[in-house]
Amino acid sequence: MTRAAPPEILTKTASGRTLLFTLQAGNVIPPHRHPDAQVTIAVLSGEVEVTTVGTRTLQGGEVITHVGAEEVSMHARQASRVLVCLLNESYHSEK
């Protein structure tokens, strides 16, 4: 398993970020957290094992959300493209 290359940053604002990962089969994104964020993970293509509270294998077209304070990791089972949206909770709650 090889660590994934850094994502392409599609947007970065006070309200959050949108990231695009292009993964090769076997690439991993190690366990990490996004404190104070709501996270949406959309697998655009391929197959990715996502571990949060449990582990799920997502196919292209599937989407999950999770609380950023919880640890998350990913393992690409196939070449994949994954869109990750981080919504800053503190910014959202101020509005």
URLIN-V742362 format. One record per residue. RES is the residue in three letters. OMEGA is omega in whole degrees, 0 to 359 (999 if undefined). Layout:
# URLIN-V742362
res-><RES	RES>
omega-><OMEGA	OMEGA>
This chain:
# URLIN-V742362
res-><MET	THR	ARG	ALA	ALA	PRO	PRO	GLU	ILE	LEU	THR	LYS	THR	ALA	SER	GLY	ARG	THR	LEU	LEU	PHE	THR	LEU	GLN	ALA	GLY	ASN	VAL	ILE	PRO	PRO	HIS	ARG	HIS	PRO	ASP	ALA	GLN	VAL	THR	ILE	ALA	VAL	LEU	SER	GLY	GLU	VAL	GLU	VAL	THR	THR	VAL	GLY	THR	ARG	THR	LEU	GLN	GLY	GLY	GLU	VAL	ILE	THR	HIS	VAL	GLY	ALA	GLU	GLU	VAL	SER	MET	HIS	ALA	ARG	GLN	ALA	SER	ARG	VAL	LEU	VAL	CYS	LEU	LEU	ASN	GLU	SER	TYR	HIS	SER	GLU	LYS>
omega-><181	178	180	174	177	181	169	178	182	176	175	181	177	182	178	181	172	185	177	177	171	188	171	178	180	178	177	168	187	179	180	180	174	182	177	178	166	187	172	179	180	176	182	178	178	182	184	174	181	179	173	175	175	179	178	173	181	176	175	180	180	185	171	174	174	179	185	178	177	180	178	173	179	176	181	176	177	170	189	170	185	177	179	178	180	178	182	182	181	177	182	183	178	185	999>
